Amino acid sequence: MRVTDLTNPTWRKSSYSNQDGGQCVEVADNLPSVVPVRDSKDPALGALVFDATAWASFVGAVKCDGLRG
């Protein structure tokens, strides 16, 4: 298992997060080859860490589905 150093990520709220405070997701896209994702309402729970290529594929699929819906 690979360990990712998350001591200095730059977190930003996802543009897909609800603006009224619900469903808040933060991502850190300043780390090489990985994208950590966390719940901004409870960051102490930690983050899920995705391979950057897998994350880009996921975001692309979400954007594509949004265009169809």
BABARO-895606 format. One record per atom (N, C-alpha, C, O, CB): x, y, z; residue number from 1; chain; atom name. Coordinates in nm, 4 decimals. Glycine has a CB too. Layout:
<dotis>
<doti u="X" v="Y" w="Z" pos="NUM" unit="A" site="CA"/>
...
</dotis>
This chain:
<dotis>
<doti u="0.0844" v="-0.1181" w="0.0000" pos="1" unit="A" site="N"/>
<doti u="0.0000" v="0.0000" w="0.0000" pos="1" unit="A" site="CA"/>
<doti u="0.0888" v="0.1242" w="0.0000" pos="1" unit="A" site="C"/>
<doti u="0.1841" v="0.1334" w="0.0773" pos="1" unit="A" site="O"/>
<doti u="-0.0960" v="-0.0001" w="0.1222" pos="1" unit="A" site="CB"/>
<doti u="0.0570" v="0.2183" w="-0.0864" pos="2" unit="A" site="N"/>
<doti u="0.1327" v="0.3424" w="-0.0965" pos="2" unit="A" site="CA"/>
<doti u="0.0756" v="0.4455" w="-0.0005" pos="2" unit="A" site="C"/>
<doti u="-0.0462" v="0.4600" w="0.0098" pos="2" unit="A" site="O"/>
<doti u="0.1311" v="0.3961" w="-0.2411" pos="2" unit="A" site="CB"/>
<doti u="0.1622" v="0.5171" w="0.0697" pos="3" unit="A" site="N"/>
<doti u="0.1200" v="0.6219" w="0.1630" pos="3" unit="A" site="CA"/>
<doti u="0.1400" v="0.7570" w="0.0951" pos="3" unit="A" site="C"/>
<doti u="0.2469" v="0.7845" w="0.0405" pos="3" unit="A" site="O"/>
<doti u="0.2000" v="0.6141" w="0.2981" pos="3" unit="A" site="CB"/>
<doti u="0.0377" v="0.8405" w="0.0988" pos="4" unit="A" site="N"/>
<doti u="0.0443" v="0.9740" w="0.0386" pos="4" unit="A" site="CA"/>
<doti u="0.0563" v="1.0785" w="0.1470" pos="4" unit="A" site="C"/>
<doti u="-0.0213" v="1.0790" w="0.2426" pos="4" unit="A" site="O"/>
<doti u="-0.0795" v="1.0017" w="-0.0490" pos="4" unit="A" site="CB"/>
<doti u="0.1537" v="1.1674" w="0.1327" pos="5" unit="A" site="N"/>
<doti u="0.1742" v="1.2758" w="0.2290" pos="5" unit="A" site="CA"/>
<doti u="0.0694" v="1.3842" w="0.2041" pos="5" unit="A" site="C"/>
<doti u="0.0705" v="1.4493" w="0.0997" pos="5" unit="A" site="O"/>
<doti u="0.3190" v="1.3347" w="0.2181" pos="5" unit="A" site="CB"/>
<doti u="-0.0213" v="1.4035" w="0.3006" pos="6" unit="A" site="N"/>
<doti u="-0.1263" v="1.5052" w="0.2887" pos="6" unit="A" site="CA"/>
<doti u="-0.1048" v="1.6204" w="0.3872" pos="6" unit="A" site="C"/>
<doti u="-0.2014" v="1.6793" w="0.4358" pos="6" unit="A" site="O"/>
<doti u="-0.2641" v="1.4419" w="0.3120" pos="6" unit="A" site="CB"/>
<doti u="0.0218" v="1.6528" w="0.4168" pos="7" unit="A" site="N"/>
<doti u="0.0484" v="1.7608" w="0.5119" pos="7" unit="A" site="CA"/>
<doti u="0.0308" v="1.8996" w="0.4515" pos="7" unit="A" site="C"/>
<doti u="0.0030" v="1.9946" w="0.5247" pos="7" unit="A" site="O"/>
<doti u="0.1881" v="1.7474" w="0.5661" pos="7" unit="A" site="CB"/>
<doti u="0.0463" v="1.9140" w="0.3204" pos="8" unit="A" site="N"/>
<doti u="0.0372" v="2.0474" w="0.2591" pos="8" unit="A" site="CA"/>
<doti u="-0.0527" v="2.0553" w="0.1362" pos="8" unit="A" site="C"/>
<doti u="-0.0164" v="2.1220" w="0.0393" pos="8" unit="A" site="O"/>
<doti u="0.1733" v="2.0934" w="0.2214" pos="8" unit="A" site="CB"/>
<doti u="-0.1675" v="1.9902" w="0.1367" pos="9" unit="A" site="N"/>
<doti u="-0.2537" v="2.0045" w="0.0198" pos="9" unit="A" site="CA"/>
<doti u="-0.3218" v="2.1418" w="0.0195" pos="9" unit="A" site="C"/>
<doti u="-0.3445" v="2.2013" w="0.1248" pos="9" unit="A" site="O"/>
<doti u="-0.3592" v="1.8923" w="0.0169" pos="9" unit="A" site="CB"/>
<doti u="-0.3532" v="2.1895" w="-0.0976" pos="10" unit="A" site="N"/>
<doti u="-0.4311" v="2.3128" w="-0.1115" pos="10" unit="A" site="CA"/>
<doti u="-0.5731" v="2.2704" w="-0.1459" pos="10" unit="A" site="C"/>
<doti u="-0.6019" v="2.2304" w="-0.2587" pos="10" unit="A" site="O"/>
<doti u="-0.3706" v="2.4098" w="-0.2221" pos="10" unit="A" site="CB"/>
<doti u="-0.6614" v="2.2797" w="-0.0467" pos="11" unit="A" site="N"/>
<doti u="-0.7997" v="2.2341" w="-0.0635" pos="11" unit="A" site="CA"/>
<doti u="-0.8845" v="2.3429" w="-0.1284" pos="11" unit="A" site="C"/>
<doti u="-0.8669" v="2.4615" w="-0.1008" pos="11" unit="A" site="O"/>
<doti u="-0.8604" v="2.1934" w="0.0723" pos="11" unit="A" site="CB"/>
<doti u="-0.9755" v="2.3016" w="-0.2139" pos="12" unit="A" site="N"/>
<doti u="-1.0741" v="2.3932" w="-0.2720" pos="12" unit="A" site="CA"/>
<doti u="-1.2077" v="2.3200" w="-0.2789" pos="12" unit="A" site="C"/>
<doti u="-1.2128" v="2.1985" w="-0.2982" pos="12" unit="A" site="O"/>
<doti u="-1.0295" v="2.4435" w="-0.4147" pos="12" unit="A" site="CB"/>
<doti u="-1.3137" v="2.3949" w="-0.2631" pos="13" unit="A" site="N"/>
<doti u="-1.4470" v="2.3341" w="-0.2702" pos="13" unit="A" site="CA"/>
<doti u="-1.4775" v="2.3004" w="-0.4154" pos="13" unit="A" site="C"/>
<doti u="-1.4555" v="2.3813" w="-0.5055" pos="13" unit="A" site="O"/>
<doti u="-1.5562" v="2.4293" w="-0.2112" pos="13" unit="A" site="CB"/>
<doti u="-1.5277" v="2.1819" w="-0.4361" pos="14" unit="A" site="N"/>
<doti u="-1.5644" v="2.1391" w="-0.5700" pos="14" unit="A" site="CA"/>
<doti u="-1.6752" v="2.2276" w="-0.6252" pos="14" unit="A" site="C"/>
<doti u="-1.7648" v="2.2701" w="-0.5522" pos="14" unit="A" site="O"/>
<doti u="-1.6081" v="1.9924" w="-0.5696" pos="14" unit="A" site="CB"/>
<doti u="-1.6678" v="2.2544" w="-0.7540" pos="15" unit="A" site="N"/>
<doti u="-1.7726" v="2.3343" w="-0.8178" pos="15" unit="A" site="CA"/>
<doti u="-1.9059" v="2.2594" w="-0.8195" pos="15" unit="A" site="C"/>
<doti u="-2.0104" v="2.3193" w="-0.8450" pos="15" unit="A" site="O"/>
<doti u="-1.7313" v="2.3717" w="-0.9609" pos="15" unit="A" site="CB"/>
<doti u="-1.9028" v="2.1296" w="-0.7926" pos="16" unit="A" site="N"/>
<doti u="-2.0249" v="2.0502" w="-0.7885" pos="16" unit="A" site="CA"/>
<doti u="-2.0870" v="2.0465" w="-0.6492" pos="16" unit="A" site="C"/>
<doti u="-2.1921" v="1.9853" w="-0.6302" pos="16" unit="A" site="O"/>
<doti u="-1.9963" v="1.9094" w="-0.8353" pos="16" unit="A" site="CB"/>
<doti u="-2.0232" v="2.1116" w="-0.5514" pos="17" unit="A" site="N"/>
<doti u="-2.0786" v="2.1143" w="-0.4163" pos="17" unit="A" site="CA"/>
<doti u="-2.1991" v="2.2068" w="-0.4110" pos="17" unit="A" site="C"/>
<doti u="-2.2085" v="2.3039" w="-0.4861" pos="17" unit="A" site="O"/>
<doti u="-1.9723" v="2.1589" w="-0.3145" pos="17" unit="A" site="CB"/>
<doti u="-2.2888" v="2.1753" w="-0.3227" pos="18" unit="A" site="N"/>
<doti u="-2.4083" v="2.2557" w="-0.3016" pos="18" unit="A" site="CA"/>
<doti u="-2.3685" v="2.3864" w="-0.2320" pos="18" unit="A" site="C"/>
<doti u="-2.2992" v="2.3817" w="-0.1304" pos="18" unit="A" site="O"/>
<doti u="-2.5142" v="2.1774" w="-0.2177" pos="18" unit="A" site="CB"/>
<doti u="-2.4091" v="2.5000" w="-0.2822" pos="19" unit="A" site="N"/>
<doti u="-2.3684" v="2.6297" w="-0.2280" pos="19" unit="A" site="CA"/>
<doti u="-2.4363" v="2.6675" w="-0.0964" pos="19" unit="A" site="C"/>
<doti u="-2.3936" v="2.7631" w="-0.0316" pos="19" unit="A" site="O"/>
<doti u="-2.3962" v="2.7357" w="-0.3287" pos="19" unit="A" site="CB"/>
<doti u="-2.5409" v="2.5954" w="-0.0549" pos="20" unit="A" site="N"/>
<doti u="-2.6086" v="2.6300" w="0.0700" pos="20" unit="A" site="CA"/>
<doti u="-2.5517" v="2.5549" w="0.1901" pos="20" unit="A" site="C"/>
<doti u="-2.6131" v="2.5539" w="0.2967" pos="20" unit="A" site="O"/>
<doti u="-2.7565" v="2.6014" w="0.0578" pos="20" unit="A" site="CB"/>
<doti u="-2.4353" v="2.4922" w="0.1742" pos="21" unit="A" site="N"/>
<doti u="-2.3704" v="2.4259" w="0.2862" pos="21" unit="A" site="CA"/>
<doti u="-2.3873" v="2.2754" w="0.2898" pos="21" unit="A" site="C"/>
<doti u="-2.3232" v="2.2084" w="0.3708" pos="21" unit="A" site="O"/>
<doti u="-2.4213" v="2.4819" w="0.4113" pos="21" unit="A" site="CB"/>
<doti u="-2.4704" v="2.2216" w="0.2057" pos="22" unit="A" site="N"/>
<doti u="-2.4878" v="2.0766" w="0.2017" pos="22" unit="A" site="CA"/>
<doti u="-2.4001" v="2.0140" w="0.0955" pos="22" unit="A" site="C"/>
<doti u="-2.3582" v="2.0816" w="0.0016" pos="22" unit="A" site="O"/>
<doti u="-2.6335" v="2.0408" w="0.1764" pos="22" unit="A" site="CB"/>
<doti u="-2.3722" v="1.8869" w="0.1093" pos="23" unit="A" site="N"/>
<doti u="-2.2960" v="1.8097" w="0.0115" pos="23" unit="A" site="CA"/>
<doti u="-2.1655" v="1.8785" w="-0.0273" pos="23" unit="A" site="C"/>
<doti u="-2.1357" v="1.8932" w="-0.1458" pos="23" unit="A" site="O"/>
<doti u="-2.3798" v="1.7858" w="-0.1123" pos="23" unit="A" site="CB"/>
<doti u="-2.0884" v="1.9204" w="0.0716" pos="24" unit="A" site="N"/>
<doti u="-1.9642" v="1.9930" w="0.0451" pos="24" unit="A" site="CA"/>
<doti u="-1.8467" v="1.8974" w="0.0270" pos="24" unit="A" site="C"/>
<doti u="-1.8086" v="1.8252" w="0.1191" pos="24" unit="A" site="O"/>
<doti u="-1.9348" v="2.0910" w="0.1587" pos="24" unit="A" site="CB"/>
<doti u="-1.7914" v="1.8986" w="-0.0911" pos="25" unit="A" site="N"/>
<doti u="-1.6762" v="1.8156" w="-0.1232" pos="25" unit="A" site="CA"/>
<doti u="-1.5599" v="1.9082" w="-0.1549" pos="25" unit="A" site="C"/>
<doti u="-1.5747" v="2.0052" w="-0.2293" pos="25" unit="A" site="O"/>
<doti u="-1.7063" v="1.7189" w="-0.2427" pos="25" unit="A" site="CB"/>
<doti u="-1.4437" v="1.8772" w="-0.0975" pos="26" unit="A" site="N"/>
<doti u="-1.3224" v="1.9523" w="-0.1277" pos="26" unit="A" site="CA"/>
<doti u="-1.2234" v="1.8595" w="-0.1963" pos="26" unit="A" site="C"/>
<doti u="-1.2155" v="1.7405" w="-0.1657" pos="26" unit="A" site="O"/>
<doti u="-1.2607" v="2.0142" w="0.0013" pos="26" unit="A" site="CB"/>
<doti u="-1.1485" v="1.9162" w="-0.2892" pos="27" unit="A" site="N"/>
<doti u="-1.0433" v="1.8416" w="-0.3574" pos="27" unit="A" site="CA"/>
<doti u="-0.9133" v="1.9201" w="-0.3462" pos="27" unit="A" site="C"/>
<doti u="-0.9138" v="2.0425" w="-0.3336" pos="27" unit="A" site="O"/>
<doti u="-1.0802" v="1.8154" w="-0.5067" pos="27" unit="A" site="CB"/>
<doti u="-0.8042" v="1.8488" w="-0.3508" pos="28" unit="A" site="N"/>
<doti u="-0.6717" v="1.9117" w="-0.3548" pos="28" unit="A" site="CA"/>
<doti u="-0.6066" v="1.8659" w="-0.4833" pos="28" unit="A" site="C"/>
<doti u="-0.5729" v="1.7485" w="-0.4986" pos="28" unit="A" site="O"/>
<doti u="-0.5835" v="1.8746" w="-0.2283" pos="28" unit="A" site="CB"/>
<doti u="-0.5889" v="1.9588" w="-0.5759" pos="29" unit="A" site="N"/>
<doti u="-0.5334" v="1.9202" w="-0.7054" pos="29" unit="A" site="CA"/>
<doti u="-0.3929" v="1.9745" w="-0.7275" pos="29" unit="A" site="C"/>
<doti u="-0.3503" v="1.9946" w="-0.8412" pos="29" unit="A" site="O"/>
<doti u="-0.6239" v="1.9678" w="-0.8162" pos="29" unit="A" site="CB"/>
<doti u="-0.3208" v="1.9982" w="-0.6170" pos="30" unit="A" site="N"/>
<doti u="-0.1843" v="2.0491" w="-0.6283" pos="30" unit="A" site="CA"/>
<doti u="-0.0800" v="1.9428" w="-0.5952" pos="30" unit="A" site="C"/>
<doti u="0.0374" v="1.9755" w="-0.5779" pos="30" unit="A" site="O"/>
<doti u="-0.1660" v="2.1687" w="-0.5372" pos="30" unit="A" site="CB"/>
<doti u="-0.1206" v="1.8165" w="-0.5861" pos="31" unit="A" site="N"/>
<doti u="-0.0266" v="1.7093" w="-0.5540" pos="31" unit="A" site="CA"/>
<doti u="0.0028" v="1.6281" w="-0.6797" pos="31" unit="A" site="C"/>
<doti u="-0.0869" v="1.6039" w="-0.7604" pos="31" unit="A" site="O"/>
<doti u="-0.0828" v="1.6180" w="-0.4417" pos="31" unit="A" site="CB"/>
<doti u="0.1273" v="1.5861" w="-0.6965" pos="32" unit="A" site="N"/>
<doti u="0.1618" v="1.5117" w="-0.8182" pos="32" unit="A" site="CA"/>
<doti u="0.0985" v="1.3725" w="-0.8214" pos="32" unit="A" site="C"/>
<doti u="0.1147" v="1.2937" w="-0.7282" pos="32" unit="A" site="O"/>
<doti u="0.3128" v="1.4992" w="-0.8301" pos="32" unit="A" site="CB"/>
<doti u="0.0292" v="1.3446" w="-0.9254" pos="33" unit="A" site="N"/>
<doti u="-0.0270" v="1.2133" w="-0.9609" pos="33" unit="A" site="CA"/>
<doti u="-0.1410" v="1.1612" w="-0.8727" pos="33" unit="A" site="C"/>
<doti u="-0.1905" v="1.0511" w="-0.8967" pos="33" unit="A" site="O"/>
<doti u="0.0811" v="1.1144" w="-0.9585" pos="33" unit="A" site="CB"/>
<doti u="-0.1838" v="1.2371" w="-0.7714" pos="34" unit="A" site="N"/>
<doti u="-0.2972" v="1.1952" w="-0.6889" pos="34" unit="A" site="CA"/>
<doti u="-0.3910" v="1.3129" w="-0.6637" pos="34" unit="A" site="C"/>
<doti u="-0.3502" v="1.4289" w="-0.6693" pos="34" unit="A" site="O"/>
<doti u="-0.2482" v="1.1361" w="-0.5550" pos="34" unit="A" site="CB"/>
<doti u="-0.5172" v="1.2811" w="-0.6359" pos="35" unit="A" site="N"/>
<doti u="-0.6161" v="1.3835" w="-0.6021" pos="35" unit="A" site="CA"/>
<doti u="-0.6896" v="1.3377" w="-0.4756" pos="35" unit="A" site="C"/>
<doti u="-0.7720" v="1.2464" w="-0.4816" pos="35" unit="A" site="O"/>
<doti u="-0.7171" v="1.4080" w="-0.7216" pos="35" unit="A" site="CB"/>
<doti u="-0.6601" v="1.4012" w="-0.3605" pos="36" unit="A" site="N"/>
<doti u="-0.7352" v="1.3695" w="-0.2395" pos="36" unit="A" site="CA"/>
<doti u="-0.8712" v="1.4397" w="-0.2424" pos="36" unit="A" site="C"/>
<doti u="-0.8841" v="1.5509" w="-0.2936" pos="36" unit="A" site="O"/>
<doti u="-0.6554" v="1.4106" w="-0.1134" pos="36" unit="A" site="CB"/>
<doti u="-0.9713" v="1.3733" w="-0.1870" pos="37" unit="A" site="N"/>
<doti u="-1.1072" v="1.4260" w="-0.1821" pos="37" unit="A" site="CA"/>
<doti u="-1.1574" v="1.4074" w="-0.0390" pos="37" unit="A" site="C"/>
<doti u="-1.1390" v="1.3009" w="0.0199" pos="37" unit="A" site="O"/>
<doti u="-1.2017" v="1.3542" w="-0.2868" pos="37" unit="A" site="CB"/>
<doti u="-1.2214" v="1.5117" w="0.0176" pos="38" unit="A" site="N"/>
<doti u="-1.2721" v="1.5009" w="0.1542" pos="38" unit="A" site="CA"/>
<doti u="-1.4046" v="1.5737" w="0.1700" pos="38" unit="A" site="C"/>
<doti u="-1.4440" v="1.6537" w="0.0851" pos="38" unit="A" site="O"/>
<doti u="-1.1702" v="1.5562" w="0.2532" pos="38" unit="A" site="CB"/>
<doti u="-1.4719" v="1.5445" w="0.2799" pos="39" unit="A" site="N"/>
<doti u="-1.5959" v="1.6112" w="0.3172" pos="39" unit="A" site="CA"/>
<doti u="-1.5576" v="1.7383" w="0.3924" pos="39" unit="A" site="C"/>
<doti u="-1.4981" v="1.7302" w="0.4999" pos="39" unit="A" site="O"/>
<doti u="-1.6888" v="1.5178" w="0.4044" pos="39" unit="A" site="CB"/>
<doti u="-1.5902" v="1.8542" w="0.3384" pos="40" unit="A" site="N"/>
<doti u="-1.5490" v="1.9795" w="0.4023" pos="40" unit="A" site="CA"/>
<doti u="-1.6204" v="2.0043" w="0.5347" pos="40" unit="A" site="C"/>
<doti u="-1.5731" v="2.0834" w="0.6163" pos="40" unit="A" site="O"/>
<doti u="-1.5745" v="2.0956" w="0.3089" pos="40" unit="A" site="CB"/>
<doti u="-1.7333" v="1.9378" w="0.5569" pos="41" unit="A" site="N"/>
<doti u="-1.8051" v="1.9562" w="0.6829" pos="41" unit="A" site="CA"/>
<doti u="-1.7367" v="1.8820" w="0.7970" pos="41" unit="A" site="C"/>
<doti u="-1.7592" v="1.9142" w="0.9137" pos="41" unit="A" site="O"/>
<doti u="-1.9496" v="1.9088" w="0.6691" pos="41" unit="A" site="CB"/>
<doti u="-1.6530" v="1.7825" w="0.7649" pos="42" unit="A" site="N"/>
<doti u="-1.5832" v="1.7064" w="0.8678" pos="42" unit="A" site="CA"/>
<doti u="-1.4470" v="1.6605" w="0.8155" pos="42" unit="A" site="C"/>
<doti u="-1.4265" v="1.5410" w="0.7945" pos="42" unit="A" site="O"/>
<doti u="-1.6680" v="1.5851" w="0.9129" pos="42" unit="A" site="CB"/>
<doti u="-1.3536" v="1.7538" w="0.7940" pos="43" unit="A" site="N"/>
<doti u="-1.2238" v="1.7188" w="0.7363" pos="43" unit="A" site="CA"/>
<doti u="-1.1403" v="1.6263" w="0.8247" pos="43" unit="A" site="C"/>
<doti u="-1.0489" v="1.5605" w="0.7751" pos="43" unit="A" site="O"/>
<doti u="-1.1460" v="1.8439" w="0.7087" pos="43" unit="A" site="CB"/>
<doti u="-1.1701" v="1.6201" w="0.9544" pos="44" unit="A" site="N"/>
<doti u="-1.0945" v="1.5318" w="1.0434" pos="44" unit="A" site="CA"/>
<doti u="-1.1152" v="1.3841" w="1.0096" pos="44" unit="A" site="C"/>
<doti u="-1.0373" v="1.2992" w="1.0529" pos="44" unit="A" site="O"/>
<doti u="-1.1344" v="1.5574" w="1.1880" pos="44" unit="A" site="CB"/>
<doti u="-1.2195" v="1.3531" w="0.9328" pos="45" unit="A" site="N"/>
<doti u="-1.2429" v="1.2144" w="0.8927" pos="45" unit="A" site="CA"/>
<doti u="-1.1369" v="1.1649" w="0.7952" pos="45" unit="A" site="C"/>
<doti u="-1.1221" v="1.0443" w="0.7754" pos="45" unit="A" site="O"/>
<doti u="-1.3808" v="1.2004" w="0.8304" pos="45" unit="A" site="CB"/>
<doti u="-1.0637" v="1.2566" w="0.7346" pos="46" unit="A" site="N"/>
<doti u="-0.9603" v="1.2178" w="0.6395" pos="46" unit="A" site="CA"/>
<doti u="-1.0064" v="1.2347" w="0.4964" pos="46" unit="A" site="C"/>
<doti u="-1.1098" v="1.2957" w="0.4693" pos="46" unit="A" site="O"/>
<doti u="-0.9184" v="1.0748" w="0.6630" pos="46" unit="A" site="CB"/>
<doti u="-0.9287" v="1.1803" w="0.4065" pos="47" unit="A" site="N"/>
<doti u="-0.9557" v="1.1977" w="0.2639" pos="47" unit="A" site="CA"/>
<doti u="-0.9442" v="1.0649" w="0.1909" pos="47" unit="A" site="C"/>
<doti u="-0.8694" v="0.9760" w="0.2318" pos="47" unit="A" site="O"/>
<doti u="-0.8594" v="1.3005" w="0.2025" pos="47" unit="A" site="CB"/>
<doti u="-1.0181" v="1.0531" w="0.0845" pos="48" unit="A" site="N"/>
<doti u="-0.9997" v="0.9447" w="-0.0107" pos="48" unit="A" site="CA"/>
<doti u="-0.8996" v="0.9944" w="-0.1141" pos="48" unit="A" site="C"/>
<doti u="-0.9099" v="1.1083" w="-0.1596" pos="48" unit="A" site="O"/>
<doti u="-1.1362" v="0.9007" w="-0.0773" pos="48" unit="A" site="CB"/>
<doti u="-0.8045" v="0.9126" w="-0.1514" pos="49" unit="A" site="N"/>
<doti u="-0.7005" v="0.9547" w="-0.2447" pos="49" unit="A" site="CA"/>
<doti u="-0.7146" v="0.8739" w="-0.3736" pos="49" unit="A" site="C"/>
<doti u="-0.7109" v="0.7508" w="-0.3733" pos="49" unit="A" site="O"/>
<doti u="-0.5582" v="0.9366" w="-0.1824" pos="49" unit="A" site="CB"/>
<doti u="-0.7308" v="0.9469" w="-0.4827" pos="50" unit="A" site="N"/>
<doti u="-0.7496" v="0.8848" w="-0.6136" pos="50" unit="A" site="CA"/>
<doti u="-0.6289" v="0.9121" w="-0.7026" pos="50" unit="A" site="C"/>
<doti u="-0.5652" v="1.0168" w="-0.6918" pos="50" unit="A" site="O"/>
<doti u="-0.8785" v="0.9365" w="-0.6806" pos="50" unit="A" site="CB"/>
<doti u="-0.5985" v="0.8183" w="-0.7894" pos="51" unit="A" site="N"/>
<doti u="-0.5002" v="0.8405" w="-0.8929" pos="51" unit="A" site="CA"/>
<doti u="-0.5504" v="0.9551" w="-0.9814" pos="51" unit="A" site="C"/>
<doti u="-0.6691" v="0.9600" w="-1.0138" pos="51" unit="A" site="O"/>
<doti u="-0.4748" v="0.7102" w="-0.9761" pos="51" unit="A" site="CB"/>
<doti u="-0.4626" v="1.0463" w="-1.0204" pos="52" unit="A" site="N"/>
<doti u="-0.5047" v="1.1647" w="-1.0968" pos="52" unit="A" site="CA"/>
<doti u="-0.5731" v="1.1266" w="-1.2280" pos="52" unit="A" site="C"/>
<doti u="-0.6680" v="1.1932" w="-1.2694" pos="52" unit="A" site="O"/>
<doti u="-0.3840" v="1.2541" w="-1.1259" pos="52" unit="A" site="CB"/>
<doti u="-0.5266" v="1.0212" w="-1.2933" pos="53" unit="A" site="N"/>
<doti u="-0.5887" v="0.9779" w="-1.4187" pos="53" unit="A" site="CA"/>
<doti u="-0.7299" v="0.9266" w="-1.3947" pos="53" unit="A" site="C"/>
<doti u="-0.8212" v="0.9566" w="-1.4717" pos="53" unit="A" site="O"/>
<doti u="-0.5040" v="0.8691" w="-1.4856" pos="53" unit="A" site="CB"/>
<doti u="-0.7480" v="0.8493" w="-1.2878" pos="54" unit="A" site="N"/>
<doti u="-0.8809" v="0.7981" w="-1.2541" pos="54" unit="A" site="CA"/>
<doti u="-0.9747" v="0.9121" w="-1.2175" pos="54" unit="A" site="C"/>
<doti u="-1.0918" v="0.9110" w="-1.2553" pos="54" unit="A" site="O"/>
<doti u="-0.8724" v="0.6974" w="-1.1385" pos="54" unit="A" site="CB"/>
<doti u="-0.9236" v="1.0110" w="-1.1437" pos="55" unit="A" site="N"/>
<doti u="-1.0067" v="1.1254" w="-1.1045" pos="55" unit="A" site="CA"/>
<doti u="-1.0499" v="1.2047" w="-1.2279" pos="55" unit="A" site="C"/>
<doti u="-1.1657" v="1.2453" w="-1.2381" pos="55" unit="A" site="O"/>
<doti u="-0.9303" v="1.2171" w="-1.0058" pos="55" unit="A" site="CB"/>
<doti u="-0.9579" v="1.2268" w="-1.3208" pos="56" unit="A" site="N"/>
<doti u="-0.9906" v="1.3005" w="-1.4434" pos="56" unit="A" site="CA"/>
<doti u="-1.0975" v="1.2260" w="-1.5235" pos="56" unit="A" site="C"/>
<doti u="-1.1872" v="1.2880" w="-1.5806" pos="56" unit="A" site="O"/>
<doti u="-0.8637" v="1.3215" w="-1.5297" pos="56" unit="A" site="CB"/>
<doti u="-1.0878" v="1.0950" w="-1.5275" pos="57" unit="A" site="N"/>
<doti u="-1.1877" v="1.0152" w="-1.5970" pos="57" unit="A" site="CA"/>
<doti u="-1.3245" v="1.0283" w="-1.5298" pos="57" unit="A" site="C"/>
<doti u="-1.4261" v="1.0431" w="-1.5977" pos="57" unit="A" site="O"/>
<doti u="-1.1445" v="0.8683" w="-1.6015" pos="57" unit="A" site="CB"/>
<doti u="-1.3267" v="1.0231" w="-1.3977" pos="58" unit="A" site="N"/>
<doti u="-1.4511" v="1.0379" w="-1.3222" pos="58" unit="A" site="CA"/>
<doti u="-1.5144" v="1.1750" w="-1.3474" pos="58" unit="A" site="C"/>
<doti u="-1.6337" v="1.1841" w="-1.3761" pos="58" unit="A" site="O"/>
<doti u="-1.4250" v="1.0183" w="-1.1719" pos="58" unit="A" site="CB"/>
<doti u="-1.4350" v="1.2806" w="-1.3368" pos="59" unit="A" site="N"/>
<doti u="-1.4869" v="1.4164" w="-1.3579" pos="59" unit="A" site="CA"/>
<doti u="-1.5386" v="1.4315" w="-1.5006" pos="59" unit="A" site="C"/>
<doti u="-1.6433" v="1.4924" w="-1.5225" pos="59" unit="A" site="O"/>
<doti u="-1.3774" v="1.5221" w="-1.3289" pos="59" unit="A" site="CB"/>
<doti u="-1.4665" v="1.3770" w="-1.5971" pos="60" unit="A" site="N"/>
<doti u="-1.5117" v="1.3829" w="-1.7357" pos="60" unit="A" site="CA"/>
<doti u="-1.6456" v="1.3132" w="-1.7550" pos="60" unit="A" site="C"/>
<doti u="-1.7319" v="1.3621" w="-1.8279" pos="60" unit="A" site="O"/>
<doti u="-1.4081" v="1.3210" w="-1.8269" pos="60" unit="A" site="CB"/>
<doti u="-1.6625" v="1.1986" w="-1.6891" pos="61" unit="A" site="N"/>
<doti u="-1.7890" v="1.1251" w="-1.7000" pos="61" unit="A" site="CA"/>
<doti u="-1.9032" v="1.2033" w="-1.6351" pos="61" unit="A" site="C"/>
<doti u="-2.0146" v="1.2055" w="-1.6874" pos="61" unit="A" site="O"/>
<doti u="-1.7763" v="0.9861" w="-1.6347" pos="61" unit="A" site="CB"/>
<doti u="-1.8756" v="1.2677" w="-1.5210" pos="62" unit="A" site="N"/>
<doti u="-1.9785" v="1.3479" w="-1.4536" pos="62" unit="A" site="CA"/>
<doti u="-2.0188" v="1.4649" w="-1.5423" pos="62" unit="A" site="C"/>
<doti u="-2.1376" v="1.4938" w="-1.5565" pos="62" unit="A" site="O"/>
<doti u="-1.9279" v="1.3992" w="-1.3161" pos="62" unit="A" site="CB"/>
<doti u="-1.9224" v="1.5314" w="-1.6013" pos="63" unit="A" site="N"/>
<doti u="-1.9523" v="1.6440" w="-1.6898" pos="63" unit="A" site="CA"/>
<doti u="-2.0338" v="1.5984" w="-1.8107" pos="63" unit="A" site="C"/>
<doti u="-2.1299" v="1.6647" w="-1.8499" pos="63" unit="A" site="O"/>
<doti u="-1.8225" v="1.7117" w="-1.7362" pos="63" unit="A" site="CB"/>
<doti u="-1.9958" v="1.4865" w="-1.8688" pos="64" unit="A" site="N"/>
<doti u="-2.0669" v="1.4341" w="-1.9855" pos="64" unit="A" site="CA"/>
<doti u="-2.2108" v="1.3981" w="-1.9499" pos="64" unit="A" site="C"/>
<doti u="-2.3030" v="1.4287" w="-2.0255" pos="64" unit="A" site="O"/>
<doti u="-1.9940" v="1.3110" w="-2.0420" pos="64" unit="A" site="CB"/>
<doti u="-2.2303" v="1.3338" w="-1.8358" pos="65" unit="A" site="N"/>
<doti u="-2.3646" v="1.2955" w="-1.7920" pos="65" unit="A" site="CA"/>
<doti u="-2.4485" v="1.4199" w="-1.7657" pos="65" unit="A" site="C"/>
<doti u="-2.5683" v="1.4209" w="-1.7942" pos="65" unit="A" site="O"/>
<doti u="-2.3579" v="1.2074" w="-1.6652" pos="65" unit="A" site="CB"/>
<doti u="-2.3872" v="1.5242" w="-1.7120" pos="66" unit="A" site="N"/>
<doti u="-2.4598" v="1.6486" w="-1.6853" pos="66" unit="A" site="CA"/>
<doti u="-2.5077" v="1.7147" w="-1.8137" pos="66" unit="A" site="C"/>
<doti u="-2.6107" v="1.7820" w="-1.8140" pos="66" unit="A" site="O"/>
<doti u="-2.3718" v="1.7452" w="-1.6076" pos="66" unit="A" site="CB"/>
<doti u="-2.4345" v="1.6963" w="-1.9219" pos="67" unit="A" site="N"/>
<doti u="-2.4742" v="1.7533" w="-2.0499" pos="67" unit="A" site="CA"/>
<doti u="-2.5935" v="1.6797" w="-2.1080" pos="67" unit="A" site="C"/>
<doti u="-2.6741" v="1.7383" w="-2.1802" pos="67" unit="A" site="O"/>
<doti u="-2.3579" v="1.7500" w="-2.1480" pos="67" unit="A" site="CB"/>
<doti u="-2.6051" v="1.5504" w="-2.0763" pos="68" unit="A" site="N"/>
<doti u="-2.7160" v="1.4711" w="-2.1272" pos="68" unit="A" site="CA"/>
<doti u="-2.8414" v="1.4881" w="-2.0449" pos="68" unit="A" site="C"/>
<doti u="-2.9525" v="1.4746" w="-2.0962" pos="68" unit="A" site="O"/>
<doti u="-2.6781" v="1.3265" w="-2.1318" pos="68" unit="A" site="CB"/>
<doti u="-2.8236" v="1.5187" w="-1.9127" pos="69" unit="A" site="N"/>
<doti u="-2.9385" v="1.5231" w="-1.8224" pos="69" unit="A" site="CA"/>
<doti u="-3.0083" v="1.6511" w="-1.8273" pos="69" unit="A" site="C"/>
<doti u="-3.1074" v="1.6702" w="-1.7567" pos="69" unit="A" site="O"/>
<doti u="-2.8986" v="1.4964" w="-1.6845" pos="69" unit="A" site="CB"/>
</dotis>
